[in-house]
Amino acid sequence: MAELKKTEGKQNFFVRFGKKSSKWFREMRAELKKVVWPTPKQVMNNTWIVIATVLVVGLVISLFGIAANQVISFLISLAR
């Protein structure tokens, strides 16, 4: 084991990089095989949920902005 570490440090940078990157790609490929991919129906359902959520949150933020603008305008008119 110690001999392996000593020789590994003496290897060319490109050799070490090639070994590490190929190991990384092998491990990545193995992990991607474990992934349970969604069906097209699930993707469409999740897409509609995201679109609806974005619209609702945008509406709430817009209403808050309008209300804040009205309150600030009212406070400014009181100060005059």
mmCIF file of the N, C-alpha and C atoms, coordinates in Angstrom:
data_MODEL
# 
_entry.id   MODEL 
# 
loop_
_atom_site.group_PDB 
_atom_site.id 
_atom_site.type_symbol 
_atom_site.label_atom_id 
_atom_site.label_alt_id 
_atom_site.label_comp_id 
_atom_site.label_asym_id 
_atom_site.label_entity_id 
_atom_site.label_seq_id 
_atom_site.pdbx_PDB_ins_code 
_atom_site.Cartn_x 
_atom_site.Cartn_y 
_atom_site.Cartn_z 
_atom_site.occupancy 
_atom_site.B_iso_or_equiv 
_atom_site.pdbx_formal_charge 
_atom_site.auth_seq_id 
_atom_site.auth_comp_id 
_atom_site.auth_asym_id 
_atom_site.auth_atom_id 
_atom_site.pdbx_PDB_model_num 
ATOM 1   N N  . MET A 1 1  ? 0.817   -1.189 0.000   1.00 0.00 ? 1  MET A N  1 
ATOM 2   C CA . MET A 1 1  ? 0.000   0.000  0.000   1.00 0.00 ? 1  MET A CA 1 
ATOM 3   C C  . MET A 1 1  ? 0.863   1.255  0.000   1.00 0.00 ? 1  MET A C  1 
ATOM 4   N N  . ALA A 1 2  ? 1.893   1.279  0.838   1.00 0.00 ? 2  ALA A N  1 
ATOM 5   C CA . ALA A 1 2  ? 2.780   2.439  0.888   1.00 0.00 ? 2  ALA A CA 1 
ATOM 6   C C  . ALA A 1 2  ? 3.539   2.587  -0.418  1.00 0.00 ? 2  ALA A C  1 
ATOM 7   N N  . GLU A 1 3  ? 3.890   1.450  -1.025  1.00 0.00 ? 3  GLU A N  1 
ATOM 8   C CA . GLU A 1 3  ? 4.605   1.503  -2.301  1.00 0.00 ? 3  GLU A CA 1 
ATOM 9   C C  . GLU A 1 3  ? 3.711   2.088  -3.385  1.00 0.00 ? 3  GLU A C  1 
ATOM 10  N N  . LEU A 1 4  ? 2.431   1.765  -3.324  1.00 0.00 ? 4  LEU A N  1 
ATOM 11  C CA . LEU A 1 4  ? 1.495   2.290  -4.306  1.00 0.00 ? 4  LEU A CA 1 
ATOM 12  C C  . LEU A 1 4  ? 1.401   3.816  -4.171  1.00 0.00 ? 4  LEU A C  1 
ATOM 13  N N  . LYS A 1 5  ? 1.340   4.324  -2.967  1.00 0.00 ? 5  LYS A N  1 
ATOM 14  C CA . LYS A 1 5  ? 1.250   5.768  -2.747  1.00 0.00 ? 5  LYS A CA 1 
ATOM 15  C C  . LYS A 1 5  ? 2.502   6.473  -3.261  1.00 0.00 ? 5  LYS A C  1 
ATOM 16  N N  . LYS A 1 6  ? 3.676   5.872  -3.019  1.00 0.00 ? 6  LYS A N  1 
ATOM 17  C CA . LYS A 1 6  ? 4.919   6.499  -3.466  1.00 0.00 ? 6  LYS A CA 1 
ATOM 18  C C  . LYS A 1 6  ? 4.987   6.580  -4.988  1.00 0.00 ? 6  LYS A C  1 
ATOM 19  N N  . THR A 1 7  ? 4.597   5.510  -5.664  1.00 0.00 ? 7  THR A N  1 
ATOM 20  C CA . THR A 1 7  ? 4.665   5.525  -7.124  1.00 0.00 ? 7  THR A CA 1 
ATOM 21  C C  . THR A 1 7  ? 3.566   6.400  -7.716  1.00 0.00 ? 7  THR A C  1 
ATOM 22  N N  . GLU A 1 8  ? 2.445   6.508  -7.008  1.00 0.00 ? 8  GLU A N  1 
ATOM 23  C CA . GLU A 1 8  ? 1.353   7.339  -7.524  1.00 0.00 ? 8  GLU A CA 1 
ATOM 24  C C  . GLU A 1 8  ? 1.773   8.804  -7.582  1.00 0.00 ? 8  GLU A C  1 
ATOM 25  N N  . GLY A 1 9  ? 2.548   9.261  -6.618  1.00 0.00 ? 9  GLY A N  1 
ATOM 26  C CA . GLY A 1 9  ? 3.002   10.645 -6.602  1.00 0.00 ? 9  GLY A CA 1 
ATOM 27  C C  . GLY A 1 9  ? 4.000   10.941 -7.707  1.00 0.00 ? 9  GLY A C  1 
ATOM 28  N N  . LYS A 1 10 ? 4.687   9.916  -8.192  1.00 0.00 ? 10 LYS A N  1 
ATOM 29  C CA . LYS A 1 10 ? 5.691   10.121 -9.231  1.00 0.00 ? 10 LYS A CA 1 
ATOM 30  C C  . LYS A 1 10 ? 5.104   10.040 -10.637 1.00 0.00 ? 10 LYS A C  1 
ATOM 31  N N  . GLN A 1 11 ? 3.845   9.635  -10.732 1.00 0.00 ? 11 GLN A N  1 
ATOM 32  C CA . GLN A 1 11 ? 3.232   9.523  -12.053 1.00 0.00 ? 11 GLN A CA 1 
ATOM 33  C C  . GLN A 1 11 ? 3.000   10.902 -12.645 1.00 0.00 ? 11 GLN A C  1 
ATOM 34  N N  . ASN A 1 12 ? 2.899   10.910 -13.920 1.00 0.00 ? 12 ASN A N  1 
ATOM 35  C CA . ASN A 1 12 ? 2.632   12.117 -14.674 1.00 0.00 ? 12 ASN A CA 1 
ATOM 36  C C  . ASN A 1 12 ? 1.269   12.691 -14.247 1.00 0.00 ? 12 ASN A C  1 
ATOM 37  N N  . PHE A 1 13 ? 1.159   14.005 -14.247 1.00 0.00 ? 13 PHE A N  1 
ATOM 38  C CA . PHE A 1 13 ? -0.103  14.664 -13.891 1.00 0.00 ? 13 PHE A CA 1 
ATOM 39  C C  . PHE A 1 13 ? -1.247  14.172 -14.769 1.00 0.00 ? 13 PHE A C  1 
ATOM 40  N N  . PHE A 1 14 ? -0.991  14.040 -16.055 1.00 0.00 ? 14 PHE A N  1 
ATOM 41  C CA . PHE A 1 14 ? -2.044  13.638 -16.988 1.00 0.00 ? 14 PHE A CA 1 
ATOM 42  C C  . PHE A 1 14 ? -2.486  12.205 -16.749 1.00 0.00 ? 14 PHE A C  1 
ATOM 43  N N  . VAL A 1 15 ? -1.572  11.349 -16.339 1.00 0.00 ? 15 VAL A N  1 
ATOM 44  C CA . VAL A 1 15 ? -1.921  9.956  -16.028 1.00 0.00 ? 15 VAL A CA 1 
ATOM 45  C C  . VAL A 1 15 ? -2.820  9.924  -14.801 1.00 0.00 ? 15 VAL A C  1 
ATOM 46  N N  . ARG A 1 16 ? -2.435  10.667 -13.763 1.00 0.00 ? 16 ARG A N  1 
ATOM 47  C CA . ARG A 1 16 ? -3.262  10.712 -12.545 1.00 0.00 ? 16 ARG A CA 1 
ATOM 48  C C  . ARG A 1 16 ? -4.630  11.298 -12.843 1.00 0.00 ? 16 ARG A C  1 
ATOM 49  N N  . PHE A 1 17 ? -4.641  12.387 -13.615 1.00 0.00 ? 17 PHE A N  1 
ATOM 50  C CA . PHE A 1 17 ? -5.908  13.025 -13.969 1.00 0.00 ? 17 PHE A CA 1 
ATOM 51  C C  . PHE A 1 17 ? -6.791  12.063 -14.760 1.00 0.00 ? 17 PHE A C  1 
ATOM 52  N N  . GLY A 1 18 ? -6.201  11.344 -15.709 1.00 0.00 ? 18 GLY A N  1 
ATOM 53  C CA . GLY A 1 18 ? -6.959  10.401 -16.527 1.00 0.00 ? 18 GLY A CA 1 
ATOM 54  C C  . GLY A 1 18 ? -7.559  9.287  -15.684 1.00 0.00 ? 18 GLY A C  1 
ATOM 55  N N  . LYS A 1 19 ? -6.787  8.772  -14.736 1.00 0.00 ? 19 LYS A N  1 
ATOM 56  C CA . LYS A 1 19 ? -7.297  7.696  -13.882 1.00 0.00 ? 19 LYS A CA 1 
ATOM 57  C C  . LYS A 1 19 ? -8.422  8.192  -12.986 1.00 0.00 ? 19 LYS A C  1 
ATOM 58  N N  . LYS A 1 20 ? -8.223  9.375  -12.401 1.00 0.00 ? 20 LYS A N  1 
ATOM 59  C CA . LYS A 1 20 ? -9.251  9.908  -11.505 1.00 0.00 ? 20 LYS A CA 1 
ATOM 60  C C  . LYS A 1 20 ? -10.527 10.258 -12.260 1.00 0.00 ? 20 LYS A C  1 
ATOM 61  N N  . SER A 1 21 ? -10.377 10.851 -13.443 1.00 0.00 ? 21 SER A N  1 
ATOM 62  C CA . SER A 1 21 ? -11.575 11.236 -14.192 1.00 0.00 ? 21 SER A CA 1 
ATOM 63  C C  . SER A 1 21 ? -12.308 10.011 -14.719 1.00 0.00 ? 21 SER A C  1 
ATOM 64  N N  . SER A 1 22 ? -11.585 8.985  -15.145 1.00 0.00 ? 22 SER A N  1 
ATOM 65  C CA . SER A 1 22 ? -12.275 7.786  -15.624 1.00 0.00 ? 22 SER A CA 1 
ATOM 66  C C  . SER A 1 22 ? -12.992 7.094  -14.472 1.00 0.00 ? 22 SER A C  1 
ATOM 67  N N  . LYS A 1 23 ? -12.397 7.083  -13.284 1.00 0.00 ? 23 LYS A N  1 
ATOM 68  C CA . LYS A 1 23 ? -13.063 6.507  -12.113 1.00 0.00 ? 23 LYS A CA 1 
ATOM 69  C C  . LYS A 1 23 ? -14.327 7.298  -11.790 1.00 0.00 ? 23 LYS A C  1 
ATOM 70  N N  . TRP A 1 24 ? -14.233 8.633  -11.863 1.00 0.00 ? 24 TRP A N  1 
ATOM 71  C CA . TRP A 1 24 ? -15.391 9.475  -11.581 1.00 0.00 ? 24 TRP A CA 1 
ATOM 72  C C  . TRP A 1 24 ? -16.530 9.188  -12.556 1.00 0.00 ? 24 TRP A C  1 
ATOM 73  N N  . PHE A 1 25 ? -16.211 9.043  -13.857 1.00 0.00 ? 25 PHE A N  1 
ATOM 74  C CA . PHE A 1 25 ? -17.244 8.763  -14.856 1.00 0.00 ? 25 PHE A CA 1 
ATOM 75  C C  . PHE A 1 25 ? -17.865 7.389  -14.638 1.00 0.00 ? 25 PHE A C  1 
ATOM 76  N N  . ARG A 1 26 ? -17.059 6.392  -14.278 1.00 0.00 ? 26 ARG A N  1 
ATOM 77  C CA . ARG A 1 26 ? -17.604 5.059  -13.998 1.00 0.00 ? 26 ARG A CA 1 
ATOM 78  C C  . ARG A 1 26 ? -18.576 5.112  -12.816 1.00 0.00 ? 26 ARG A C  1 
ATOM 79  N N  . GLU A 1 27 ? -18.180 5.801  -11.749 1.00 0.00 ? 27 GLU A N  1 
ATOM 80  C CA . GLU A 1 27 ? -19.041 5.910  -10.580 1.00 0.00 ? 27 GLU A CA 1 
ATOM 81  C C  . GLU A 1 27 ? -20.312 6.696  -10.893 1.00 0.00 ? 27 GLU A C  1 
ATOM 82  N N  . MET A 1 28 ? -20.181 7.759  -11.695 1.00 0.00 ? 28 MET A N  1 
ATOM 83  C CA . MET A 1 28 ? -21.342 8.551  -12.069 1.00 0.00 ? 28 MET A CA 1 
ATOM 84  C C  . MET A 1 28 ? -22.321 7.711  -12.874 1.00 0.00 ? 28 MET A C  1 
ATOM 85  N N  . ARG A 1 29 ? -21.808 6.932  -13.798 1.00 0.00 ? 29 ARG A N  1 
ATOM 86  C CA . ARG A 1 29 ? -22.658 6.083  -14.620 1.00 0.00 ? 29 ARG A CA 1 
ATOM 87  C C  . ARG A 1 29 ? -23.377 5.049  -13.760 1.00 0.00 ? 29 ARG A C  1 
ATOM 88  N N  . ALA A 1 30 ? -22.666 4.476  -12.783 1.00 0.00 ? 30 ALA A N  1 
ATOM 89  C CA . ALA A 1 30 ? -23.286 3.505  -11.890 1.00 0.00 ? 30 ALA A CA 1 
ATOM 90  C C  . ALA A 1 30 ? -24.399 4.140  -11.067 1.00 0.00 ? 30 ALA A C  1 
ATOM 91  N N  . GLU A 1 31 ? -24.187 5.373  -10.612 1.00 0.00 ? 31 GLU A N  1 
ATOM 92  C CA . GLU A 1 31 ? -25.216 6.062  -9.836  1.00 0.00 ? 31 GLU A CA 1 
ATOM 93  C C  . GLU A 1 31 ? -26.423 6.423  -10.696 1.00 0.00 ? 31 GLU A C  1 
ATOM 94  N N  . LEU A 1 32 ? -26.183 6.821  -11.943 1.00 0.00 ? 32 LEU A N  1 
ATOM 95  C CA . LEU A 1 32 ? -27.305 7.175  -12.818 1.00 0.00 ? 32 LEU A CA 1 
ATOM 96  C C  . LEU A 1 32 ? -28.166 5.961  -13.156 1.00 0.00 ? 32 LEU A C  1 
ATOM 97  N N  . LYS A 1 33 ? -27.600 4.773  -13.122 1.00 0.00 ? 33 LYS A N  1 
ATOM 98  C CA . LYS A 1 33 ? -28.398 3.569  -13.358 1.00 0.00 ? 33 LYS A CA 1 
ATOM 99  C C  . LYS A 1 33 ? -29.358 3.315  -12.204 1.00 0.00 ? 33 LYS A C  1 
ATOM 100 N N  . LYS A 1 34 ? -29.051 3.836  -11.020 1.00 0.00 ? 34 LYS A N  1 
ATOM 101 C CA . LYS A 1 34 ? -29.897 3.645  -9.845  1.00 0.00 ? 34 LYS A CA 1 
ATOM 102 C C  . LYS A 1 34 ? -31.070 4.618  -9.807  1.00 0.00 ? 34 LYS A C  1 
ATOM 103 N N  . VAL A 1 35 ? -31.014 5.666  -10.609 1.00 0.00 ? 35 VAL A N  1 
ATOM 104 C CA . VAL A 1 35 ? -32.043 6.703  -10.580 1.00 0.00 ? 35 VAL A CA 1 
ATOM 105 C C  . VAL A 1 35 ? -33.347 6.152  -11.134 1.00 0.00 ? 35 VAL A C  1 
ATOM 106 N N  . VAL A 1 36 ? -34.453 6.473  -10.457 1.00 0.00 ? 36 VAL A N  1 
ATOM 107 C CA . VAL A 1 36 ? -35.776 6.120  -10.952 1.00 0.00 ? 36 VAL A CA 1 
ATOM 108 C C  . VAL A 1 36 ? -36.305 7.345  -11.685 1.00 0.00 ? 36 VAL A C  1 
ATOM 109 N N  . TRP A 1 37 ? -36.331 7.261  -12.996 1.00 0.00 ? 37 TRP A N  1 
ATOM 110 C CA . TRP A 1 37 ? -36.729 8.407  -13.804 1.00 0.00 ? 37 TRP A CA 1 
ATOM 111 C C  . TRP A 1 37 ? -38.243 8.535  -13.839 1.00 0.00 ? 37 TRP A C  1 
ATOM 112 N N  . PRO A 1 38 ? -38.778 9.770  -13.812 1.00 0.00 ? 38 PRO A N  1 
ATOM 113 C CA . PRO A 1 38 ? -40.236 9.958  -13.841 1.00 0.00 ? 38 PRO A CA 1 
ATOM 114 C C  . PRO A 1 38 ? -40.817 9.656  -15.221 1.00 0.00 ? 38 PRO A C  1 
ATOM 115 N N  . THR A 1 39 ? -42.082 9.286  -15.200 1.00 0.00 ? 39 THR A N  1 
ATOM 116 C CA . THR A 1 39 ? -42.787 9.036  -16.460 1.00 0.00 ? 39 THR A CA 1 
ATOM 117 C C  . THR A 1 39 ? -43.154 10.387 -17.084 1.00 0.00 ? 39 THR A C  1 
ATOM 118 N N  . PRO A 1 40 ? -43.442 10.396 -18.386 1.00 0.00 ? 40 PRO A N  1 
ATOM 119 C CA . PRO A 1 40 ? -43.859 11.664 -19.009 1.00 0.00 ? 40 PRO A CA 1 
ATOM 120 C C  . PRO A 1 40 ? -45.099 12.273 -18.340 1.00 0.00 ? 40 PRO A C  1 
ATOM 121 N N  . LYS A 1 41 ? -46.013 11.434 -17.873 1.00 0.00 ? 41 LYS A N  1 
ATOM 122 C CA . LYS A 1 41 ? -47.213 11.922 -17.192 1.00 0.00 ? 41 LYS A CA 1 
ATOM 123 C C  . LYS A 1 41 ? -46.834 12.634 -15.883 1.00 0.00 ? 41 LYS A C  1 
ATOM 124 N N  . GLN A 1 42 ? -45.892 12.060 -15.135 1.00 0.00 ? 42 GLN A N  1 
ATOM 125 C CA . GLN A 1 42 ? -45.440 12.681 -13.895 1.00 0.00 ? 42 GLN A CA 1 
ATOM 126 C C  . GLN A 1 42 ? -44.742 14.011 -14.177 1.00 0.00 ? 42 GLN A C  1 
ATOM 127 N N  . VAL A 1 43 ? -43.970 14.059 -15.251 1.00 0.00 ? 43 VAL A N  1 
ATOM 128 C CA . VAL A 1 43 ? -43.269 15.293 -15.606 1.00 0.00 ? 43 VAL A CA 1 
ATOM 129 C C  . VAL A 1 43 ? -44.276 16.389 -15.930 1.00 0.00 ? 43 VAL A C  1 
ATOM 130 N N  . MET A 1 44 ? -45.297 16.077 -16.707 1.00 0.00 ? 44 MET A N  1 
ATOM 131 C CA . MET A 1 44 ? -46.313 17.072 -17.058 1.00 0.00 ? 44 MET A CA 1 
ATOM 132 C C  . MET A 1 44 ? -47.072 17.523 -15.813 1.00 0.00 ? 44 MET A C  1 
ATOM 133 N N  . ASN A 1 45 ? -47.422 16.582 -14.945 1.00 0.00 ? 45 ASN A N  1 
ATOM 134 C CA . ASN A 1 45 ? -48.139 16.928 -13.719 1.00 0.00 ? 45 ASN A CA 1 
ATOM 135 C C  . ASN A 1 45 ? -47.287 17.863 -12.853 1.00 0.00 ? 45 ASN A C  1 
ATOM 136 N N  . ASN A 1 46 ? -46.035 17.531 -12.677 1.00 0.00 ? 46 ASN A N  1 
ATOM 137 C CA . ASN A 1 46 ? -45.145 18.373 -11.874 1.00 0.00 ? 46 ASN A CA 1 
ATOM 138 C C  . ASN A 1 46 ? -44.929 19.737 -12.519 1.00 0.00 ? 46 ASN A C  1 
ATOM 139 N N  . THR A 1 47 ? -44.889 19.784 -13.848 1.00 0.00 ? 47 THR A N  1 
ATOM 140 C CA . THR A 1 47 ? -44.731 21.048 -14.556 1.00 0.00 ? 47 THR A CA 1 
ATOM 141 C C  . THR A 1 47 ? -45.913 21.964 -14.290 1.00 0.00 ? 47 THR A C  1 
ATOM 142 N N  . TRP A 1 48 ? -47.124 21.421 -14.367 1.00 0.00 ? 48 TRP A N  1 
ATOM 143 C CA . TRP A 1 48 ? -48.320 22.224 -14.109 1.00 0.00 ? 48 TRP A CA 1 
ATOM 144 C C  . TRP A 1 48 ? -48.359 22.704 -12.661 1.00 0.00 ? 48 TRP A C  1 
ATOM 145 N N  . ILE A 1 49 ? -47.922 21.866 -11.738 1.00 0.00 ? 49 ILE A N  1 
ATOM 146 C CA . ILE A 1 49 ? -47.883 22.270 -10.334 1.00 0.00 ? 49 ILE A CA 1 
ATOM 147 C C  . ILE A 1 49 ? -46.906 23.431 -10.146 1.00 0.00 ? 49 ILE A C  1 
ATOM 148 N N  . VAL A 1 50 ? -45.753 23.351 -10.781 1.00 0.00 ? 50 VAL A N  1 
ATOM 149 C CA . VAL A 1 50 ? -44.758 24.425 -10.666 1.00 0.00 ? 50 VAL A CA 1 
ATOM 150 C C  . VAL A 1 50 ? -45.288 25.716 -11.283 1.00 0.00 ? 50 VAL A C  1 
ATOM 151 N N  . ILE A 1 51 ? -45.923 25.629 -12.443 1.00 0.00 ? 51 ILE A N  1 
ATOM 152 C CA . ILE A 1 51 ? -46.470 26.822 -13.098 1.00 0.00 ? 51 ILE A CA 1 
ATOM 153 C C  . ILE A 1 51 ? -47.540 27.472 -12.222 1.00 0.00 ? 51 ILE A C  1 
ATOM 154 N N  . ALA A 1 52 ? -48.435 26.649 -11.664 1.00 0.00 ? 52 ALA A N  1 
ATOM 155 C CA . ALA A 1 52 ? -49.498 27.182 -10.800 1.00 0.00 ? 52 ALA A CA 1 
ATOM 156 C C  . ALA A 1 52 ? -48.907 27.825 -9.547  1.00 0.00 ? 52 ALA A C  1 
ATOM 157 N N  . THR A 1 53 ? -47.905 27.189 -8.958  1.00 0.00 ? 53 THR A N  1 
ATOM 158 C CA . THR A 1 53 ? -47.277 27.733 -7.757  1.00 0.00 ? 53 THR A CA 1 
ATOM 159 C C  . THR A 1 53 ? -46.590 29.061 -8.050  1.00 0.00 ? 53 THR A C  1 
ATOM 160 N N  . VAL A 1 54 ? -45.894 29.144 -9.171  1.00 0.00 ? 54 VAL A N  1 
ATOM 161 C CA . VAL A 1 54 ? -45.219 30.389 -9.549  1.00 0.00 ? 54 VAL A CA 1 
ATOM 162 C C  . VAL A 1 54 ? -46.242 31.499 -9.760  1.00 0.00 ? 54 VAL A C  1 
ATOM 163 N N  . LEU A 1 55 ? -47.359 31.191 -10.395 1.00 0.00 ? 55 LEU A N  1 
ATOM 164 C CA . LEU A 1 55 ? -48.386 32.208 -10.618 1.00 0.00 ? 55 LEU A CA 1 
ATOM 165 C C  . LEU A 1 55 ? -48.993 32.683 -9.305  1.00 0.00 ? 55 LEU A C  1 
ATOM 166 N N  . VAL A 1 56 ? -49.284 31.770 -8.391  1.00 0.00 ? 56 VAL A N  1 
ATOM 167 C CA . VAL A 1 56 ? -49.875 32.148 -7.102  1.00 0.00 ? 56 VAL A CA 1 
ATOM 168 C C  . VAL A 1 56 ? -48.901 32.988 -6.292  1.00 0.00 ? 56 VAL A C  1 
ATOM 169 N N  . VAL A 1 57 ? -47.650 32.565 -6.221  1.00 0.00 ? 57 VAL A N  1 
ATOM 170 C CA . VAL A 1 57 ? -46.655 33.328 -5.466  1.00 0.00 ? 57 VAL A CA 1 
ATOM 171 C C  . VAL A 1 57 ? -46.442 34.701 -6.112  1.00 0.00 ? 57 VAL A C  1 
ATOM 172 N N  . GLY A 1 58 ? -46.412 34.760 -7.422  1.00 0.00 ? 58 GLY A N  1 
ATOM 173 C CA . GLY A 1 58 ? -46.279 36.051 -8.104  1.00 0.00 ? 58 GLY A CA 1 
ATOM 174 C C  . GLY A 1 58 ? -47.444 36.966 -7.810  1.00 0.00 ? 58 GLY A C  1 
ATOM 175 N N  . LEU A 1 59 ? -48.658 36.411 -7.775  1.00 0.00 ? 59 LEU A N  1 
ATOM 176 C CA . LEU A 1 59 ? -49.843 37.203 -7.456  1.00 0.00 ? 59 LEU A CA 1 
ATOM 177 C C  . LEU A 1 59 ? -49.769 37.733 -6.026  1.00 0.00 ? 59 LEU A C  1 
ATOM 178 N N  . VAL A 1 60 ? -49.370 36.882 -5.083  1.00 0.00 ? 60 VAL A N  1 
ATOM 179 C CA . VAL A 1 60 ? -49.261 37.312 -3.687  1.00 0.00 ? 60 VAL A CA 1 
ATOM 180 C C  . VAL A 1 60 ? -48.219 38.423 -3.545  1.00 0.00 ? 60 VAL A C  1 
ATOM 181 N N  . ILE A 1 61 ? -47.083 38.254 -4.187  1.00 0.00 ? 61 ILE A N  1 
ATOM 182 C CA . ILE A 1 61 ? -46.037 39.286 -4.107  1.00 0.00 ? 61 ILE A CA 1 
ATOM 183 C C  . ILE A 1 61 ? -46.522 40.587 -4.747  1.00 0.00 ? 61 ILE A C  1 
ATOM 184 N N  . SER A 1 62 ? -47.233 40.497 -5.869  1.00 0.00 ? 62 SER A N  1 
ATOM 185 C CA . SER A 1 62 ? -47.758 41.704 -6.520  1.00 0.00 ? 62 SER A CA 1 
ATOM 186 C C  . SER A 1 62 ? -48.769 42.411 -5.629  1.00 0.00 ? 62 SER A C  1 
ATOM 187 N N  . LEU A 1 63 ? -49.665 41.636 -5.013  1.00 0.00 ? 63 LEU A N  1 
ATOM 188 C CA . LEU A 1 63 ? -50.655 42.241 -4.122  1.00 0.00 ? 63 LEU A CA 1 
ATOM 189 C C  . LEU A 1 63 ? -49.983 42.894 -2.921  1.00 0.00 ? 63 LEU A C  1 
ATOM 190 N N  . PHE A 1 64 ? -48.962 42.258 -2.385  1.00 0.00 ? 64 PHE A N  1 
ATOM 191 C CA . PHE A 1 64 ? -48.223 42.850 -1.277  1.00 0.00 ? 64 PHE A CA 1 
ATOM 192 C C  . PHE A 1 64 ? -47.548 44.149 -1.720  1.00 0.00 ? 64 PHE A C  1 
ATOM 193 N N  . GLY A 1 65 ? -46.997 44.157 -2.899  1.00 0.00 ? 65 GLY A N  1 
ATOM 194 C CA . GLY A 1 65 ? -46.352 45.360 -3.416  1.00 0.00 ? 65 GLY A CA 1 
ATOM 195 C C  . GLY A 1 65 ? -47.338 46.495 -3.613  1.00 0.00 ? 65 GLY A C  1 
ATOM 196 N N  . ILE A 1 66 ? -48.510 46.173 -4.142  1.00 0.00 ? 66 ILE A N  1 
ATOM 197 C CA . ILE A 1 66 ? -49.544 47.192 -4.334  1.00 0.00 ? 66 ILE A CA 1 
ATOM 198 C C  . ILE A 1 66 ? -50.006 47.738 -2.983  1.00 0.00 ? 66 ILE A C  1 
ATOM 199 N N  . ALA A 1 67 ? -50.228 46.838 -2.018  1.00 0.00 ? 67 ALA A N  1 
ATOM 200 C CA . ALA A 1 67 ? -50.668 47.265 -0.687  1.00 0.00 ? 67 ALA A CA 1 
ATOM 201 C C  . ALA A 1 67 ? -49.590 48.120 -0.023  1.00 0.00 ? 67 ALA A C  1 
ATOM 202 N N  . ALA A 1 68 ? -48.347 47.719 -0.124  1.00 0.00 ? 68 ALA A N  1 
ATOM 203 C CA . ALA A 1 68 ? -47.255 48.492 0.478   1.00 0.00 ? 68 ALA A CA 1 
ATOM 204 C C  . ALA A 1 68 ? -47.161 49.860 -0.174  1.00 0.00 ? 68 ALA A C  1 
ATOM 205 N N  . ASN A 1 69 ? -47.347 49.925 -1.469  1.00 0.00 ? 69 ASN A N  1 
ATOM 206 C CA . ASN A 1 69 ? -47.306 51.200 -2.184  1.00 0.00 ? 69 ASN A CA 1 
ATOM 207 C C  . ASN A 1 69 ? -48.425 52.118 -1.694  1.00 0.00 ? 69 ASN A C  1 
ATOM 208 N N  . GLN A 1 70 ? -49.617 51.556 -1.505  1.00 0.00 ? 70 GLN A N  1 
ATOM 209 C CA . GLN A 1 70 ? -50.748 52.354 -1.029  1.00 0.00 ? 70 GLN A CA 1 
ATOM 210 C C  . GLN A 1 70 ? -50.493 52.873 0.389   1.00 0.00 ? 70 GLN A C  1 
ATOM 211 N N  . VAL A 1 71 ? -49.950 52.014 1.251   1.00 0.00 ? 71 VAL A N  1 
ATOM 212 C CA . VAL A 1 71 ? -49.672 52.433 2.629   1.00 0.00 ? 71 VAL A CA 1 
ATOM 213 C C  . VAL A 1 71 ? -48.618 53.523 2.649   1.00 0.00 ? 71 VAL A C  1 
ATOM 214 N N  . ILE A 1 72 ? -47.562 53.360 1.876   1.00 0.00 ? 72 ILE A N  1 
ATOM 215 C CA . ILE A 1 72 ? -46.502 54.370 1.838   1.00 0.00 ? 72 ILE A CA 1 
ATOM 216 C C  . ILE A 1 72 ? -47.037 55.681 1.266   1.00 0.00 ? 72 ILE A C  1 
ATOM 217 N N  . SER A 1 73 ? -47.854 55.613 0.224   1.00 0.00 ? 73 SER A N  1 
ATOM 218 C CA . SER A 1 73 ? -48.440 56.826 -0.357  1.00 0.00 ? 73 SER A CA 1 
ATOM 219 C C  . SER A 1 73 ? -49.337 57.532 0.661   1.00 0.00 ? 73 SER A C  1 
ATOM 220 N N  . PHE A 1 74 ? -50.094 56.755 1.428   1.00 0.00 ? 74 PHE A N  1 
ATOM 221 C CA . PHE A 1 74 ? -50.956 57.334 2.460   1.00 0.00 ? 74 PHE A CA 1 
ATOM 222 C C  . PHE A 1 74 ? -50.124 57.997 3.546   1.00 0.00 ? 74 PHE A C  1 
ATOM 223 N N  . LEU A 1 75 ? -49.034 57.354 3.985   1.00 0.00 ? 75 LEU A N  1 
ATOM 224 C CA . LEU A 1 75 ? -48.179 57.925 5.019   1.00 0.00 ? 75 LEU A CA 1 
ATOM 225 C C  . LEU A 1 75 ? -47.500 59.209 4.521   1.00 0.00 ? 75 LEU A C  1 
ATOM 226 N N  . ILE A 1 76 ? -47.110 59.233 3.263   1.00 0.00 ? 76 ILE A N  1 
ATOM 227 C CA . ILE A 1 76 ? -46.479 60.420 2.700   1.00 0.00 ? 76 ILE A CA 1 
ATOM 228 C C  . ILE A 1 76 ? -47.500 61.561 2.623   1.00 0.00 ? 76 ILE A C  1 
ATOM 229 N N  . SER A 1 77 ? -48.750 61.229 2.255   1.00 0.00 ? 77 SER A N  1 
ATOM 230 C CA . SER A 1 77 ? -49.768 62.282 2.168   1.00 0.00 ? 77 SER A CA 1 
ATOM 231 C C  . SER A 1 77 ? -50.103 62.856 3.546   1.00 0.00 ? 77 SER A C  1 
ATOM 232 N N  . LEU A 1 78 ? -49.960 62.042 4.602   1.00 0.00 ? 78 LEU A N  1 
ATOM 233 C CA . LEU A 1 78 ? -50.196 62.545 5.966   1.00 0.00 ? 78 LEU A CA 1 
ATOM 234 C C  . LEU A 1 78 ? -49.094 63.507 6.390   1.00 0.00 ? 78 LEU A C  1 
ATOM 235 N N  . ALA A 1 79 ? -47.885 63.283 5.911   1.00 0.00 ? 79 ALA A N  1 
ATOM 236 C CA . ALA A 1 79 ? -46.740 64.096 6.300   1.00 0.00 ? 79 ALA A CA 1 
ATOM 237 C C  . ALA A 1 79 ? -46.766 65.467 5.632   1.00 0.00 ? 79 ALA A C  1 
ATOM 238 N N  . ARG A 1 80 ? -47.485 65.644 4.585   1.00 0.00 ? 80 ARG A N  1 
ATOM 239 C CA . ARG A 1 80 ? -47.492 66.927 3.848   1.00 0.00 ? 80 ARG A CA 1 
ATOM 240 C C  . ARG A 1 80 ? -48.324 67.913 4.557   1.00 0.00 ? 80 ARG A C  1 
# 
